[in-house]
Amino acid sequence: MQFDDQADITKLHYFNGRGRAETTRWMLAVNQIAFENVSVETPEALAALRATGKLPFDQMPLLEVDGLNLSQSSAMIRYLARRGGFYGETDDDALWCDMIAGAVADFAETAMQAAFQPTREVAIAALRSRIEKFGPRFEARLDGNGSGLCAGTRITFADVVLVEALNSYLEWCPDILASLPHLEALHDRVVNLPGIAHYLCSAQRYPKAGNDYVIDVARTLQRALPSHMPDPNRFVPDR
Ligand SMILES: N[C@@H](CCC(=O)N[C@@H](CS)C(=O)NCC(=O)O)C(=O)O
C-alpha cells in the first residue's frame, strides 16, 4: 500500500493508545495519509506539548497536518472528511453525516470507557445496553437510505466513525451484529477499504485498551485512577 508522498509528516499527539484519537487515525487511514503517532506518556511530555502553544484548550489529541495544528477530534474528522471528499455529495448528505456522527460520539463513549470499568461484566453490560438503544436506529438509517451507507451513495466520515465504534464494541461483544445485517455489511465494507485495512494491521494500530492504558492516562494527566484500582490516588499530586 502506497500512501501520498508528504514533505512534512502528519503527526498525531496522544496517549499511548486509541482513546479520543482513534477516529482521527481511521480518517487519516481512509484518506491514505501517512502519519506518525507521537506518544505522550509522562506529565513532563504533556507539559512540554502544552508549552508549545499548539493546544488551544490544553487538551489532546493534537493533529499536525497540512501545516495546521488541529484540536478537538470532532474538528479533525470533519477537516479530513472535507479534505478527502468524505462529507457527502449534497447538503442533505452532510446533515446526515453530522447527525450520525453526533449519535456515534454518544455511542462510542461507552466503548471508550469500558477499560475504566471495575469488571469486564460491568463493561459488557453497559455496551449491550448501548447497542440495544442505538443499534436498531443505525440499522434503520442504513436500510432507509437505500445504499446501506449512512448518507448518499458513497462512503462518508459517518460510515467510518460508526464502524470504528462498532469495531471496538465487537472486541468486547463479538455477537452484537448478528441481528443487524446492514451494520454488519457496513462494518465489513469499511474495514476492507484499502487505507483502513492497511492501518488495522499496521504497527500504528494500538491494541484494545487495558489496565496499562488506564494507568498511563492517569499518570500523564496526574489524575486519580478508577476507584476499584489499587492505590487510586497514586498519581494525584500532593496539594
Ligand atoms: N472533545 C475533546 C476532548 C479532549 C479531551 O478531553 N482530552 C483529554 C485527554 S482524552 C485531555 O487532554 N484532558 C486534559 C485536560 O482536559 O486538560 C476531543 O474530542 O478532542
Ligand as a Chemical Component Dictionary entry (heavy atoms), coordinates in Angstrom:
data_LIG
# 
_chem_comp.id                   LIG 
_chem_comp.type                 NON-POLYMER 
_chem_comp.pdbx_formal_charge   0 
_chem_comp.three_letter_code    LIG 
# 
loop_
_chem_comp_atom.comp_id 
_chem_comp_atom.atom_id 
_chem_comp_atom.alt_atom_id 
_chem_comp_atom.type_symbol 
_chem_comp_atom.charge 
_chem_comp_atom.model_Cartn_x 
_chem_comp_atom.model_Cartn_y 
_chem_comp_atom.model_Cartn_z 
_chem_comp_atom.pdbx_ordinal 
LIG N1  N1  N 0 -13.706 16.985 22.972 1  
LIG C1  C1  C 0 -12.248 16.763 23.016 2  
LIG C2  C2  C 0 -11.895 16.111 24.334 3  
LIG C3  C3  C 0 -10.423 16.200 24.572 4  
LIG C4  C4  C 0 -10.052 15.652 25.929 5  
LIG O1  O1  O 0 -10.863 15.558 26.865 6  
LIG N2  N2  N 0 -8.781  15.311 26.035 7  
LIG C5  C5  C 0 -8.257  14.804 27.271 8  
LIG C6  C6  C 0 -7.477  13.526 27.035 9  
LIG S1  S1  S 0 -8.547  12.269 26.374 10 
LIG C7  C7  C 0 -7.310  15.839 27.841 11 
LIG O2  O2  O 0 -6.438  16.324 27.154 12 
LIG N3  N3  N 0 -7.507  16.174 29.122 13 
LIG C8  C8  C 0 -6.703  17.137 29.799 14 
LIG C9  C9  C 0 -7.445  18.430 30.017 15 
LIG O3  O3  O 0 -8.668  18.493 29.799 16 
LIG O4  O4  O 0 -6.810  19.380 30.462 17 
LIG C10 C10 C 0 -11.826 15.906 21.825 18 
LIG O5  O5  O 0 -12.578 15.017 21.437 19 
LIG O6  O6  O 0 -10.745 16.142 21.270 20 
# 
loop_
_chem_comp_bond.comp_id 
_chem_comp_bond.atom_id_1 
_chem_comp_bond.atom_id_2 
_chem_comp_bond.value_order 
_chem_comp_bond.pdbx_ordinal 
LIG N1  C1  SING 1  
LIG C1  C2  SING 2  
LIG C1  C10 SING 3  
LIG C2  C3  SING 4  
LIG C3  C4  SING 5  
LIG C4  O1  DOUB 6  
LIG C4  N2  SING 7  
LIG N2  C5  SING 8  
LIG C5  C6  SING 9  
LIG C5  C7  SING 10 
LIG C6  S1  SING 11 
LIG C7  O2  DOUB 12 
LIG C7  N3  SING 13 
LIG N3  C8  SING 14 
LIG C8  C9  SING 15 
LIG C9  O3  DOUB 16 
LIG C9  O4  SING 17 
LIG C10 O5  DOUB 18 
LIG C10 O6  SING 19 
# 
